[in-house]
Structure formats: structure tokens, C-alpha cells
Amino acid sequence: MTKFRMSRSRVHAFLGSLIALAAIAAPASAQLEPVRFYHGLNRAIEMTVTRPGGERGDLKIALLEAGTARVVDVADVDEGPVDLSLLFPRVWNDEFPQLYYAQLMVNETKVGPAVIVRPLVTPQYAVDITLTLALVEAFQNNNEERFAALMNRQHPFRRALGREAEVEFPALQDWVYSGVATYADRHVIIGTSEGEIEIRLRPEFAPNTCWNFIDLVEKGFYRDMKVDRVIVSPKKFLIQFGDPTGTEKGTPGYYIDLEPSSLPHDFGTISMARDIVSPDANGSQIFICLSREGGARLDSRYTSFAEVVRGADVIVRMENVELGGPRGDMPQDVILISDSWTVPAPPYGEGPEPVTRPAVGAGPR
């Protein structure tokens, strides 16, 4: 009789699919749910409150500050429809719009994932200051050859300049507040041939990038693809994936702009990979930062948007694979990204902290 065998990567993918299906099939025990994603400025922000099954007590919604989870305001509510704009007028009245987390509570206990209330504000555009100054200098000196090289995205001089280019985000004089987007907070699970990695998103640092990542995950983009690069020399630097073609040039068919994130590039930080000559060439390729020493120079030049909260041992196993290829950064045994999916986040301010690098010899192998 022939025995059926399933590879480890396929097992991860199969288990991930089961978990995702279970999350869809199981009714939420307690949930604050937005009626819609977008809400126009100064209009109702409609949500629905569901009481936890079998529990009694006062229902409340706490408006929490992003990052600190500090309670900014609290309102009593009943089960059923609510209008967040009436409960918390500050959402529309803040001098400058803030990203908040709306957290359902029973008595004083947080229940279910919070709802992210994200302001829709005119974004800042990135400016490659290094390139701009080089172009001005070449023009003023009437150096046509240098000017042409700078204008050619594939020219070696242009690409070398892009590796260390400084990026700035000029302040907008006429920004517009258009409304808010609302959605339930969730974590992302990346299933790999080395184990699972759980990711906490940080939309207060890069809201558009976080939503783009969620959208790609939930629509099945990160599946059956390999890790493209592992750079550990001369400093522990990064693990990069997100290109289904394996050429480091693949995209989801579009680009998103660079966002001005201040989340430090440290061990376990997730950030967007991009074409070095274009700040606004972000799409699906991401990297896991391996150290503060290696990642500090990326701050403000690349959009960091999330943190690993489970799977530090998996990251270490991935960085310790044998490497080769023309640049010495290609895993010689394929590290497979088998699947990815989202799960409800813990109540905001609770749940696991960002991972730190394990001590030598610590953790499962």
C-alpha cells in the first residue's frame, strides 16, 4: 500500500488554510465591527456592537491612543448599532487628525480585536534630495554626460547614487482631511519551510503600507514563493521575499508611494523593499530586519511598517542557511514562503511584544 506523504512546506500551507477557514466559519464571540470601510468627513462612523456570548456587564467602547494604548475617551454603549462620531466627536474635531484604536470592553475588560480608525489625509510625497542636488549641479555646470547618466534609471552611476540617497518629505501646505477608514485589527501569519512568523502591523507609522500588505495577504499573494536574499555580512542585515518571479523585480502589478515611517529598523522589523533609484517603487517585496546595527541606515529611507511578535527562532534559522550565488546572498537550500493569512489581533495594548534576538543556543532548533 502506498503511503501518502506531505512535505513540511505543504503541511504549513494546509494548516494555515484550515486556520483561515476556521476563523471565517467561527462566529465572533465579541466584536466591534465597522459597517463599511470608508466614512466621509463629518459623517456618521457606523459600527455594530456584539456582546460576548453568556457574559454580563456594562458594554463600553474605549478610544485608545495609537502606540501607547492610553485611554483617550470612554463611552457606554448597548448591543447593536452605534455611531462612533457621536460617541467621540474628537475624531472629527482634533486640530490634526489622529489614528485611534476603538476597543470594545465588558466592564473593565477588553474583548476582541480593536477597530482601527485611520484618518484619510493628503499624503506627503518623498523627494530624493541626493538625486535632486546632483541634477541641479550637473545642469549648472553644463555637464550633459553626468545629467544624462542621472536621468537614466539603469545607469550604474545613477544606481550607485541611489544606494545611499537621502529622502525627505516636504511638509504639505494644503493638506485635506477627507474622512476615516475603519477596519478590525489583525495580525499576519507567514508560513515558511522553517516555521511560522507572526506579524503585528503598525498603521500609526505607515497606514497605507499596512493596508496594502493586508490586502495582498488576504488575496493570496504571499504563497508558494521563495526567500530571495539573506544578507548577513558584514553585518546582520535582512531577509527579503515577496517576489513571485524570484528575480527581485516582480511586483503585484502596481507601486505604492514611500511613507515617512519613524519605526526603527531593528531585529524583527518588517519593511518595504524597493528599487534603489525610486523611493516610490514599493509594491509587494518586503524584508525582515536582522539587527539594529545593520538596519539603522535604512531609517526614513525605507518604509518600516510592522514587527514580528512570534518566530524569532524561525528568523535565526533562516539567517543561518548556507548562502551562495553571484552576490553570496542566495539561500542554497530553498526557503519557501508556503502561505500567509490574517488572524484577529489581541485586544489593543495586550498580546505579545515584538521579538528580540534569542540568546545563542536558545529556542527550538
TIKE-953865 format. One record per residue (C-alpha): residue number from 1; residue in one letter; x, y, z. Coordinates in Angstrom, 2 decimals, padded with zeros to 5 digits. Layout:
% TIKE-953865
(NUM; "A"; (X; Y; Z))
...
***
This chain:
% TIKE-953865
(1; "M"; (000.00; 000.00; 000.00))
(2; "T"; (001.40; 003.40; -000.97))
(3; "K"; (001.76; 005.88; 001.87))
(4; "F"; (000.75; 009.46; 001.28))
(5; "R"; (003.50; 011.91; 002.26))
(6; "M"; (003.26; 015.66; 002.50))
(7; "S"; (006.28; 017.96; 002.55))
(8; "R"; (006.84; 020.21; 005.54))
(9; "S"; (006.07; 023.32; 003.47))
(10; "R"; (002.80; 021.77; 002.26))
(11; "V"; (001.88; 020.89; 005.83))
(12; "H"; (002.37; 024.54; 006.84))
(13; "A"; (000.21; 025.68; 003.94))
(14; "F"; (-002.51; 023.10; 004.71))
(15; "L"; (-002.62; 024.02; 008.40))
(16; "G"; (-002.69; 027.70; 007.52))
(17; "S"; (-005.67; 027.16; 005.24))
(18; "L"; (-007.51; 025.27; 007.98))
(19; "I"; (-006.89; 028.07; 010.47))
(20; "A"; (-008.08; 030.68; 007.99))
(21; "L"; (-011.24; 028.69; 007.25))
(22; "A"; (-011.92; 028.22; 010.95))
(23; "A"; (-011.59; 031.95; 011.52))
(24; "I"; (-014.13; 032.61; 008.76))
(25; "A"; (-016.56; 029.94; 009.90))
(26; "A"; (-016.48; 030.66; 013.64))
(27; "P"; (-018.81; 033.48; 014.79))
(28; "A"; (-017.06; 036.28; 016.67))
(29; "S"; (-017.55; 035.90; 020.43))
(30; "A"; (-017.22; 039.64; 020.90))
(31; "Q"; (-016.72; 042.15; 018.17))
(32; "L"; (-016.88; 045.81; 017.33))
(33; "E"; (-017.42; 045.76; 013.58))
(34; "P"; (-017.46; 048.67; 011.13))
(35; "V"; (-020.47; 048.78; 008.84))
(36; "R"; (-018.24; 049.98; 006.00))
(37; "F"; (-014.59; 050.71; 005.34))
(38; "Y"; (-014.82; 054.40; 004.33))
(39; "H"; (-016.64; 057.20; 006.16))
(40; "G"; (-016.74; 060.71; 004.69))
(41; "L"; (-015.70; 063.74; 006.71))
(42; "N"; (-018.17; 064.84; 009.42))
(43; "R"; (-020.49; 061.94; 008.62))
(44; "A"; (-021.60; 059.02; 010.77))
(45; "I"; (-018.99; 056.36; 011.57))
(46; "E"; (-021.35; 053.41; 011.84))
(47; "M"; (-020.42; 050.25; 013.71))
(48; "T"; (-022.11; 047.25; 015.27))
(49; "V"; (-021.54; 046.01; 018.82))
(50; "T"; (-021.88; 042.28; 019.55))
(51; "R"; (-021.96; 041.15; 023.18))
(52; "P"; (-019.79; 038.18; 024.17))
(53; "G"; (-021.91; 035.04; 024.44))
(54; "G"; (-023.00; 034.32; 028.02))
(55; "E"; (-021.27; 037.34; 029.55))
(56; "R"; (-023.00; 040.08; 031.52))
(57; "G"; (-021.84; 043.53; 032.38))
(58; "D"; (-021.61; 047.05; 031.05))
(59; "L"; (-020.56; 047.44; 027.44))
(60; "K"; (-018.16; 050.27; 026.67))
(61; "I"; (-016.00; 051.47; 023.84))
(62; "A"; (-012.62; 052.93; 024.75))
(63; "L"; (-010.85; 055.21; 022.31))
(64; "L"; (-007.14; 054.36; 022.63))
(65; "E"; (-004.05; 056.27; 021.59))
(66; "A"; (-002.00; 054.50; 018.93))
(67; "G"; (001.30; 053.14; 020.16))
(68; "T"; (000.72; 053.62; 023.90))
(69; "A"; (-002.84; 052.17; 024.17))
(70; "R"; (-003.58; 055.06; 026.56))
(71; "V"; (-007.32; 055.61; 027.09))
(72; "V"; (-008.26; 058.90; 025.46))
(73; "D"; (-012.03; 058.64; 025.98))
(74; "V"; (-014.67; 056.09; 027.02))
(75; "A"; (-018.36; 055.80; 026.15))
(76; "D"; (-021.10; 053.45; 027.39))
(77; "V"; (-022.88; 051.58; 024.59))
(78; "D"; (-025.59; 048.98; 024.07))
(79; "E"; (-025.51; 045.96; 021.81))
(80; "G"; (-026.42; 046.82; 018.25))
(81; "P"; (-025.64; 049.82; 016.02))
(82; "V"; (-023.53; 052.75; 017.25))
(83; "D"; (-022.17; 055.91; 015.68))
(84; "L"; (-018.56; 056.45; 016.71))
(85; "S"; (-018.65; 060.08; 015.60))
(86; "L"; (-021.37; 060.86; 018.19))
(87; "L"; (-019.61; 058.90; 020.93))
(88; "F"; (-016.25; 060.56; 020.22))
(89; "P"; (-016.62; 063.94; 018.46))
(90; "R"; (-012.85; 064.43; 018.76))
(91; "V"; (-012.41; 062.11; 015.74))
(92; "W"; (-013.70; 064.94; 013.55))
(93; "N"; (-012.63; 067.83; 015.79))
(94; "D"; (-008.94; 067.16; 016.51))
(95; "E"; (-006.72; 070.02; 015.37))
(96; "F"; (-004.74; 067.48; 013.38))
(97; "P"; (-006.36; 064.09; 012.62))
(98; "Q"; (-005.08; 061.19; 014.72))
(99; "L"; (-005.15; 057.44; 014.19))
(100; "Y"; (-007.09; 055.79; 017.04))
(101; "Y"; (-008.00; 052.27; 018.14))
(102; "A"; (-011.64; 051.78; 019.18))
(103; "Q"; (-011.69; 048.93; 021.71))
(104; "L"; (-014.81; 047.09; 022.92))
(105; "M"; (-014.90; 046.43; 026.68))
(106; "V"; (-017.14; 044.46; 029.04))
(107; "N"; (-016.97; 046.21; 032.40))
(108; "E"; (-013.22; 046.99; 032.51))
(109; "T"; (-012.03; 044.06; 030.39))
(110; "K"; (-011.01; 044.49; 026.77))
(111; "V"; (-012.64; 041.97; 024.43))
(112; "G"; (-011.96; 041.17; 020.79))
(113; "P"; (-009.74; 042.99; 018.33))
(114; "A"; (-009.91; 046.78; 018.28))
(115; "V"; (-011.12; 048.70; 015.25))
(116; "I"; (-008.50; 050.92; 013.64))
(117; "V"; (-009.85; 054.41; 012.92))
(118; "R"; (-007.43; 055.79; 010.35))
(119; "P"; (-007.66; 059.37; 009.07))
(120; "L"; (-007.66; 059.91; 005.32))
(121; "V"; (-005.23; 062.80; 004.97))
(122; "T"; (-003.36; 064.06; 001.91))
(123; "P"; (-000.08; 062.08; 001.95))
(124; "Q"; (003.38; 063.59; 001.84))
(125; "Y"; (005.45; 062.84; -001.22))
(126; "A"; (009.03; 061.61; -000.98))
(127; "V"; (011.79; 063.66; -002.57))
(128; "D"; (015.18; 062.12; -003.38))
(129; "I"; (017.32; 065.00; -002.16))
(130; "T"; (020.61; 063.41; -003.24))
(131; "L"; (019.43; 062.96; -006.82))
(132; "T"; (017.84; 066.40; -006.96))
(133; "L"; (021.02; 068.15; -005.83))
(134; "A"; (023.14; 066.09; -008.24))
(135; "L"; (020.86; 067.03; -011.16))
(136; "V"; (020.99; 070.73; -010.26))
(137; "E"; (024.80; 070.60; -010.03))
(138; "A"; (025.13; 068.83; -013.40))
(139; "F"; (022.76; 071.32; -015.03))
(140; "Q"; (024.53; 074.37; -013.58))
(141; "N"; (027.91; 073.03; -014.69))
(142; "N"; (026.54; 072.23; -018.14))
(143; "N"; (027.69; 068.63; -017.67))
(144; "E"; (025.44; 066.91; -020.20))
(145; "E"; (027.03; 063.48; -019.76))
(146; "R"; (026.52; 063.48; -015.98))
(147; "F"; (022.98; 064.86; -016.38))
(148; "A"; (022.08; 062.10; -018.87))
(149; "A"; (023.52; 059.43; -016.55))
(150; "L"; (021.43; 060.75; -013.65))
(151; "M"; (018.28; 060.69; -015.76))
(152; "N"; (018.88; 057.06; -016.81))
(153; "R"; (017.44; 054.83; -014.07))
(154; "Q"; (019.59; 051.87; -015.17))
(155; "H"; (022.90; 053.73; -015.45))
(156; "P"; (025.48; 052.37; -012.96))
(157; "F"; (026.23; 055.88; -011.68))
(158; "R"; (022.55; 056.58; -011.01))
(159; "R"; (022.09; 053.25; -009.25))
(160; "A"; (025.22; 053.72; -007.13))
(161; "L"; (023.91; 057.13; -006.08))
(162; "G"; (020.56; 055.61; -005.20))
(163; "R"; (022.06; 053.14; -002.72))
(164; "E"; (022.87; 055.92; -000.27))
(165; "A"; (020.38; 058.56; -001.35))
(166; "E"; (018.75; 060.69; 001.36))
(167; "V"; (014.98; 061.06; 001.19))
(168; "E"; (012.94; 063.95; 002.58))
(169; "F"; (009.21; 064.54; 002.96))
(170; "P"; (008.46; 068.26; 002.50))
(171; "A"; (005.60; 069.50; 004.67))
(172; "L"; (002.34; 069.96; 002.82))
(173; "Q"; (000.94; 073.48; 002.83))
(174; "D"; (-002.56; 072.48; 001.72))
(175; "W"; (-003.42; 069.08; 003.14))
(176; "V"; (-007.01; 067.84; 003.13))
(177; "Y"; (-008.85; 065.68; 005.66))
(178; "S"; (-011.30; 063.54; 003.68))
(179; "G"; (-012.69; 061.18; 006.34))
(180; "V"; (-011.66; 057.95; 008.02))
(181; "A"; (-011.14; 054.32; 007.10))
(182; "T"; (-012.13; 051.69; 009.69))
(183; "Y"; (-011.23; 048.01; 009.90))
(184; "A"; (-010.67; 045.35; 012.55))
(185; "D"; (-007.09; 044.97; 013.71))
(186; "R"; (-005.41; 041.72; 012.69))
(187; "H"; (-002.05; 040.00; 012.77))
(188; "V"; (-000.43; 038.36; 009.75))
(189; "I"; (000.96; 034.82; 009.88))
(190; "I"; (003.67; 033.90; 007.37))
(191; "G"; (004.06; 030.14; 006.93))
(192; "T"; (007.57; 029.18; 005.87))
(193; "S"; (009.53; 025.96; 005.43))
(194; "E"; (011.35; 026.91; 008.66))
(195; "G"; (008.20; 027.56; 010.71))
(196; "E"; (005.66; 030.33; 011.28))
(197; "I"; (006.26; 034.04; 011.79))
(198; "E"; (003.54; 036.20; 013.37))
(199; "I"; (003.50; 039.90; 012.49))
(200; "R"; (001.90; 042.83; 014.29))
(201; "L"; (001.10; 045.76; 011.99))
(202; "R"; (001.82; 049.36; 013.00))
(203; "P"; (-000.55; 051.57; 010.95))
(204; "E"; (000.24; 054.62; 013.09))
(205; "F"; (003.62; 054.65; 011.34))
(206; "A"; (002.62; 053.69; 007.77))
(207; "P"; (-001.15; 053.29; 007.29))
(208; "N"; (-001.20; 052.89; 003.51))
(209; "T"; (001.63; 050.36; 003.55))
(210; "C"; (-000.09; 048.31; 006.28))
(211; "W"; (-003.35; 048.17; 004.37))
(212; "N"; (-001.57; 047.25; 001.14))
(213; "F"; (000.14; 044.37; 002.97))
(214; "I"; (-003.13; 043.12; 004.50))
(215; "D"; (-004.81; 043.27; 001.10))
(216; "L"; (-002.02; 041.25; -000.57))
(217; "V"; (-002.04; 038.65; 002.22))
(218; "E"; (-005.81; 038.18; 002.26))
(219; "K"; (-005.95; 037.91; -001.52))
(220; "G"; (-003.37; 035.12; -001.59))
(221; "F"; (-000.29; 036.91; -002.91))
(222; "Y"; (002.32; 035.53; -000.48))
(223; "R"; (002.06; 031.86; -001.35))
(224; "D"; (004.46; 029.35; -002.92))
(225; "M"; (007.34; 031.78; -003.30))
(226; "K"; (010.92; 031.61; -002.13))
(227; "V"; (013.10; 033.84; 000.02))
(228; "D"; (015.24; 035.76; -002.46))
(229; "R"; (018.02; 037.22; -000.32))
(230; "V"; (019.60; 036.66; 003.09))
(231; "I"; (022.28; 039.25; 003.83))
(232; "V"; (024.30; 038.63; 006.98))
(233; "S"; (027.73; 040.01; 006.08))
(234; "P"; (029.46; 042.23; 007.01))
(235; "K"; (026.54; 042.95; 009.40))
(236; "K"; (023.37; 041.00; 010.06))
(237; "F"; (021.13; 042.89; 007.65))
(238; "L"; (017.95; 041.40; 006.16))
(239; "I"; (015.86; 038.53; 004.82))
(240; "Q"; (013.92; 039.54; 001.68))
(241; "F"; (010.93; 037.97; -000.08))
(242; "G"; (007.68; 038.92; -001.82))
(243; "D"; (008.57; 038.43; -005.48))
(244; "P"; (006.73; 035.51; -007.11))
(245; "T"; (009.13; 035.57; -010.07))
(246; "G"; (012.28; 035.07; -007.98))
(247; "T"; (014.08; 037.79; -009.96))
(248; "E"; (013.82; 040.57; -007.33))
(249; "K"; (011.95; 042.59; -009.96))
(250; "G"; (008.43; 041.21; -009.50))
(251; "T"; (005.52; 043.36; -008.35))
(252; "P"; (001.80; 042.97; -007.63))
(253; "G"; (001.19; 044.96; -010.82))
(254; "Y"; (001.34; 048.38; -009.17))
(255; "Y"; (003.50; 050.56; -006.92))
(256; "I"; (002.67; 052.46; -003.74))
(257; "D"; (004.45; 055.57; -002.52))
(258; "L"; (007.10; 055.63; 000.18))
(259; "E"; (005.61; 056.61; 003.55))
(260; "P"; (007.53; 058.60; 006.19))
(261; "S"; (007.76; 055.98; 008.95))
(262; "S"; (009.75; 056.53; 012.16))
(263; "L"; (009.59; 052.88; 013.29))
(264; "P"; (013.26; 051.89; 013.82))
(265; "H"; (014.76; 049.13; 011.69))
(266; "D"; (015.68; 046.61; 014.38))
(267; "F"; (015.66; 042.82; 014.74))
(268; "G"; (012.24; 041.61; 013.58))
(269; "T"; (011.11; 044.89; 011.98))
(270; "I"; (009.25; 044.44; 008.68))
(271; "S"; (009.93; 047.00; 005.96))
(272; "M"; (009.29; 047.53; 002.26))
(273; "A"; (011.95; 046.64; -000.29))
(274; "R"; (012.04; 048.92; -003.34))
(275; "D"; (014.04; 049.89; -006.40))
(276; "I"; (017.04; 051.84; -005.09))
(277; "V"; (016.60; 054.59; -007.69))
(278; "S"; (012.95; 055.30; -006.91))
(279; "P"; (011.54; 055.93; -003.41))
(280; "D"; (008.00; 055.39; -004.71))
(281; "A"; (008.62; 051.93; -006.20))
(282; "N"; (007.13; 049.94; -003.30))
(283; "G"; (004.86; 047.00; -004.07))
(284; "S"; (004.96; 043.51; -002.56))
(285; "Q"; (008.61; 042.86; -001.74))
(286; "I"; (009.36; 043.10; 001.97))
(287; "F"; (012.27; 042.32; 004.25))
(288; "I"; (012.79; 041.27; 007.84))
(289; "C"; (015.49; 043.32; 009.51))
(290; "L"; (018.13; 041.28; 011.36))
(291; "S"; (019.79; 043.87; 013.60))
(292; "R"; (019.75; 047.50; 014.61))
(293; "E"; (023.41; 047.72; 013.62))
(294; "G"; (022.57; 046.66; 010.08))
(295; "G"; (019.24; 048.44; 009.79))
(296; "A"; (019.86; 051.89; 011.27))
(297; "R"; (020.95; 053.38; 007.93))
(298; "L"; (017.58; 052.42; 006.42))
(299; "D"; (015.57; 054.63; 008.80))
(300; "S"; (013.47; 057.21; 006.90))
(301; "R"; (014.74; 055.84; 003.57))
(302; "Y"; (012.58; 052.71; 003.58))
(303; "T"; (009.06; 052.26; 004.96))
(304; "S"; (009.09; 050.16; 008.12))
(305; "F"; (005.52; 049.17; 008.98))
(306; "A"; (005.31; 046.08; 011.22))
(307; "E"; (007.07; 043.95; 013.84))
(308; "V"; (007.48; 040.21; 014.32))
(309; "V"; (005.88; 039.14; 017.63))
(310; "R"; (006.37; 035.35; 017.28))
(311; "G"; (009.01; 033.36; 015.42))
(312; "A"; (012.39; 034.79; 016.46))
(313; "D"; (013.81; 031.26; 016.27))
(314; "V"; (012.46; 030.94; 012.72))
(315; "I"; (014.23; 034.15; 011.69))
(316; "V"; (017.51; 032.86; 013.15))
(317; "R"; (017.16; 029.55; 011.30))
(318; "M"; (016.55; 031.44; 008.06))
(319; "E"; (019.61; 033.67; 008.53))
(320; "N"; (021.83; 030.64; 009.24))
(321; "V"; (021.22; 028.83; 005.92))
(322; "E"; (024.12; 028.24; 003.56))
(323; "L"; (024.41; 031.10; 001.07))
(324; "G"; (025.88; 031.36; -002.42))
(325; "G"; (025.12; 032.84; -005.83))
(326; "P"; (026.88; 035.75; -007.58))
(327; "R"; (026.49; 038.10; -004.58))
(328; "G"; (026.72; 035.47; -001.85))
(329; "D"; (023.21; 036.19; -000.54))
(330; "M"; (021.13; 033.45; -002.20))
(331; "P"; (019.94; 030.55; 000.02))
(332; "Q"; (021.40; 027.35; -001.41))
(333; "D"; (018.53; 025.29; 000.02))
(334; "V"; (015.25; 027.00; -000.86))
(335; "I"; (013.45; 028.73; 002.00))
(336; "L"; (009.81; 028.56; 000.94))
(337; "I"; (007.07; 031.02; 001.83))
(338; "S"; (004.31; 028.44; 001.68))
(339; "D"; (001.33; 030.62; 002.60))
(340; "S"; (000.14; 033.63; 004.58))
(341; "W"; (-003.09; 034.58; 006.30))
(342; "T"; (-004.54; 037.02; 008.82))
(343; "V"; (-005.93; 036.31; 012.29))
(344; "P"; (-007.80; 038.60; 014.71))
(345; "A"; (-005.37; 040.68; 016.76))
(346; "P"; (-005.47; 040.57; 020.57))
(347; "P"; (-007.22; 043.49; 022.27))
(348; "Y"; (-005.13; 046.58; 021.69))
(349; "G"; (-002.35; 047.00; 024.25))
(350; "E"; (-002.34; 043.29; 025.06))
(351; "G"; (-000.75; 040.34; 023.30))
(352; "P"; (002.90; 039.54; 022.61))
(353; "E"; (005.65; 042.16; 022.49))
(354; "P"; (008.00; 042.50; 019.50))
(355; "V"; (010.63; 039.75; 019.43))
(356; "T"; (014.25; 040.28; 020.34))
(357; "R"; (017.20; 038.28; 019.11))
(358; "P"; (017.38; 034.96; 021.02))
(359; "A"; (020.44; 034.26; 023.11))
(360; "V"; (022.93; 031.93; 021.43))
(361; "G"; (021.66; 028.36; 021.77))
(362; "A"; (018.19; 029.42; 022.93))
(363; "G"; (014.93; 028.23; 021.43))
(364; "P"; (013.89; 025.16; 019.43))
(365; "R"; (016.04; 024.07; 016.51))
***
